[in-house]
Amino acid sequence: MKNSLPKLEPVTSEWMFKIINDFNLQESLFETYNSPINIHDLPSFGANIKEYQDILSTYKFKSRIFFARKANKFQNLIQAAVENGIGIDTASLQELQQCLELNVDPTKLISTAAIKNTKLLEVAIKNQVLLVIDNKDELDQVAQIAEKLNIQALIGIRISGFEYEGKKLMSRFGFDIDQVNDLMVSYFNEDDKHLFKIAGFHFHLDGYSTAQRGEALHQTLDLVALLKNHFPLSFIDIGGGILMNYLKHQNEWNAFKEELKEAVLEKRDAITYNNDGLGFTNRNGVIEGQLATYPYYNENSKASFLKEILDVANAENKTVYQRLETLDIELRLEPGRSLLNQVGITSARVAHRKIDARGNHLIGLEMNMSQLKSSSADFLLDPFATFKNPDSNAKPVAVYFTGAYCLERDVLLKRKIELPQLPEIGDTITFVNTAGYMMHFFETEAHLFERAKNLSISENKEHFTVDDFKEE
């Protein structure tokens, strides 16, 4: 059977290789900060922000960008976001308090937390931070707290249940759009004006359909047009989820998916640990299911993805962007992953090598699965190895990377990876483009392991030294 491994070459940046190609620098960083380490390139973060700002500046409607803080915990990104002219979307009391403690202007903050306890609501109302309200219980609590504090709460309403191709787009978040008109009349009447200042609507759709996003915007704009004369509605926030591209080659992405199906059907050697189908299953010799990972290769990403949404036309042939201009409604975005494109790498030291009962090479790294954990089935980018003793005569070797948790499933990448030689203890493995939802989103301290140190570099130099890396 076929045993060659498909490659998935990632898009990379020059700054990454100044670290990857310098073993002595990596060794010094590990001696200083232990393994693993997360490194953030702040200029790349600024460049991503500017890309969005440049896109939006080509339209006549007003717009604002908020960095989705939940995508990455590195505190230094907060100040970098503010310095680059955008706000912060906070998803917890702790995220909100941290921003306020760093003296971020409350007008640059919003709270979209899925669970808003009394303390969060009080902090937001006292500081006049916009609260995106998800349900009637939250509204009732906001009313009580606003009354007690004698402060008008600034809020937006999260909506869902949009019609698309004859069906409802379901979500566990937000009010059904068909109920919002009645909600507005019952909650925001003359008697309650002193409790609430309702400023706009918010939604976030699962998946990556630009047609669905555009249709949801039109239905929200219809609602705004109906209510705008009675309520001070000024914005529609479409959340994040804007596609980005991780991979250099579409043909590699297509080939990987086909090879994975072949492996699941047992027509070739496994290319994942325990022949995990990553969403594909074998039912009587037929592939069922679909790939349950992020769509890592995308030609339609960032600017083109956003443009497709804004170009969606309604039944009267009016586009989203035209209606935003006509109704004088500000478009708000909350990108997380795409603002962190090319911003981060995660590096770890090799702790051991072994061969399991199936003959697989297992490379144990000084890190654990929570420090490189995707919200989908796997992280599908080829990592880079840095060898203390590179051997040009060595034979390539296929390996799996395993972590430090006492769990059978602590396999850092489910994919089998081909390296140019077998790593030695102390060699380095670097995973690239990990800043968005990979480094921190699921990181834990099981076994009393310390969390990975987070470092940043703030300028692009010919050569980096340890002193160029700043800890938060």
Beta strands, then each sheet from edge to edge (+ up, - down):
strand 1: 37-41
strand 2: 63-68
strand 3: 87-90
strand 4: 109-111
strand 5: 130-133
strand 6: 153-160
strand 7: 162-164
strand 8: 167-169
strand 9: 175-176
strand 10: 196-202
strand 11: 235-237
strand 12: 280-283
strand 13: 286-289
strand 14: 330-333
strand 15: 344-355
strand 16: 361-365
strand 17: 384-386
strand 18: 397-402
strand 19: 417-419
strand 20: 428-432
strand 21: 453-457
strand 22: 470-471
sheet 1: 17+ 20- 15+ 1- 21- 22+
sheet 2: 9+ 6+ 5+ 4+ 3+ 2+ 14+ 11+ 10+
sheet 3: 7+ 8-
sheet 4: 12+ 13-
sheet 5: 17+ 20- 15+ 16- 18- 19+
end
